[in-house]
Amino acid sequence: MSAHHPIHPADPALLHLTGPQLAELIIELRTEGREFGLLWPSTQTGETNLSGRRLVNFGNVPASTLINLLALLREYKRNRDGDHHRCSDS
């Protein structure tokens, strides 16, 4: 998963995600996003596939949105933490 190469909502690989796997991603998004004020306390896995898109219940967005958000947060933190360490080494 990469922020530079987002997953398309109709990616067939998303159809293989199970409810428990999506629940783990939601927990990770809540944990990673908390620092930035991204809170979704009522988010839960959706039971719906719409036109090949697995949905997550926070506005019924595709699971790809959840995965892509996590990728963006991870990349931002990696870059921020990397820049922080470089600045302190100078």
C-alpha positions as CSV (number, residue, x, y, z in Angstrom):
1,M,0.0,0.0,0.0
2,S,1.4,3.3,-1.0
3,A,0.1,6.9,-0.9
4,H,1.6,7.4,-4.4
5,H,-0.3,4.4,-5.8
6,P,-3.8,4.4,-4.3
7,I,-6.0,1.4,-4.5
8,H,-8.9,1.8,-6.8
9,P,-12.3,1.2,-5.2
10,A,-13.2,-1.6,-7.7
11,D,-9.9,-3.5,-7.1
12,P,-10.8,-7.2,-7.0
13,A,-8.4,-7.8,-4.1
14,L,-10.8,-5.8,-1.9
15,L,-13.5,-8.4,-2.4
16,H,-11.4,-10.8,-0.4
17,L,-11.2,-8.7,2.7
18,T,-13.0,-10.2,5.6
19,G,-15.0,-8.4,8.2
20,P,-12.3,-9.0,10.9
21,Q,-9.6,-7.7,8.5
22,L,-11.6,-4.5,7.8
23,A,-12.2,-4.1,11.6
24,E,-8.4,-4.2,12.2
25,L,-7.9,-1.6,9.5
26,I,-10.5,0.6,11.1
27,I,-8.8,0.3,14.5
28,E,-5.5,1.2,12.9
29,L,-7.1,4.2,11.2
30,R,-8.6,5.4,14.5
31,T,-5.2,5.0,16.2
32,E,-3.1,6.6,13.5
33,G,-5.7,9.4,12.8
34,R,-6.2,10.4,16.5
35,E,-3.1,12.6,16.4
36,F,-4.6,14.6,13.5
37,G,-8.1,14.8,14.9
38,L,-9.4,12.2,12.6
39,L,-12.0,10.5,14.7
40,W,-14.6,8.0,13.5
41,P,-16.0,6.4,16.6
42,S,-19.0,4.8,14.9
43,T,-17.0,3.4,12.0
44,Q,-17.7,-0.3,11.4
45,T,-17.3,-2.8,8.6
46,G,-20.0,-2.8,6.0
47,E,-21.8,-5.8,4.8
48,T,-22.4,-4.3,1.4
49,N,-20.6,-4.8,-1.9
50,L,-21.8,-2.1,-4.4
51,S,-20.7,-2.6,-8.0
52,G,-17.7,-4.6,-6.8
53,R,-16.8,-2.1,-4.1
54,R,-16.6,-3.3,-0.5
55,L,-18.1,-0.6,1.8
56,V,-17.1,0.6,5.2
57,N,-19.7,2.3,7.3
58,F,-18.4,5.8,7.7
59,G,-20.4,7.4,5.0
60,N,-20.5,4.1,3.1
61,V,-17.1,4.7,1.5
62,P,-15.3,1.9,-0.3
63,A,-12.7,0.0,1.7
64,S,-10.1,1.4,-0.7
65,T,-10.7,4.8,0.9
66,L,-9.9,3.4,4.3
67,I,-6.7,1.8,3.0
68,N,-5.7,4.9,1.1
69,L,-6.2,7.1,4.1
70,L,-4.0,4.8,6.2
71,A,-1.3,4.9,3.5
72,L,-1.4,8.7,3.5
73,L,-1.1,8.9,7.3
74,R,1.7,6.4,7.4
75,E,3.6,8.2,4.7
76,Y,3.1,11.6,6.3
77,K,4.4,10.3,9.7
78,R,7.3,8.6,8.0
79,N,8.3,11.8,6.2
80,R,7.7,13.9,9.3
81,D,9.7,11.6,11.6
82,G,12.5,11.3,9.0
83,D,12.7,15.1,8.6
84,H,12.7,15.5,12.4
85,H,15.6,13.2,12.8
86,R,17.6,14.8,10.0
87,C,17.1,18.3,11.5
88,S,18.3,17.2,14.9
89,D,21.4,15.6,13.4
90,S,22.6,19.0,12.0
